[in-house]
Amino acid sequence: MNLILFGPPGAGKGTQAKLICDQFDLNQISTGDLLRNEVKMKTDIGKVIDETISKGDFATDEIVNELIKNVVFDPIKKNKLIFDGYPRSLNQAKNLDLLLNSSKQKIDYIFFLNVKKDTIIKRIEKRKILEKRADDNLNTILKRYDTYMETTKPVLDFYKKDSGFNEIDGNQEIGDIFIEIKGILSNISN
Ligand code: AMP
């Protein structure tokens, strides 16, 4: 089973991905983490990424698609993938389709965590205290939200037609969101 967790930054995708991974023995694939790892390792590509992310802009599709390719073809993770923060553009969605087709996989479920801008701002402010992520300041948050609305909305429209698409109220508490997701997944996997 492969899943996509979809929603604006701060919607709780990472938190839910971890909970789902533990419960259903899946692998969380966070493009944010993959990108931050390149920055941490100070690779050539990492230096470019650092400048982009700290401004609140998206990394280029070329960079992200390349990082994702290794993961999709990893035989250990195959058919046990939760995409968190990917795809974020139509180009990425189409690329994912191609990669999955050529590795004989598909997406079974798409969860859209729909959350209000106010809720996101409050959550990221809280995360800033807990994790001190360098890209978390209010201007960056608002920029990230706007970039999401511009670039990712078409991706949402693309997946809305899919039979595995589920919209979840992301303003709920973490535990309640997870109960809702678990309910949908348990129906099919148990
Ligand atoms: P996240 O950890 O998912 O909130 O991502 C942090 C930042 O990494 C985002 O604001 C983007 O700048 C960048 N990023 C993460 N995933 C992607 C993606 N799929 N495409 C482009 N940029 C991404």
Boltz pocket constraint, residues with backbone or C-beta under 6 A from the ligand:
constraints:
  - pocket:
      binder: B
      contacts: [[A, 9], [A, 10], [A, 31], [A, 32], [A, 33], [A, 35], [A, 52], [A, 53], [A, 56], [A, 57], [A, 58], [A, 59], [A, 60], [A, 61], [A, 64], [A, 84], [A, 85], [A, 86], [A, 87], [A, 88], [A, 92], [A, 144]]
      max_distance: 6.0
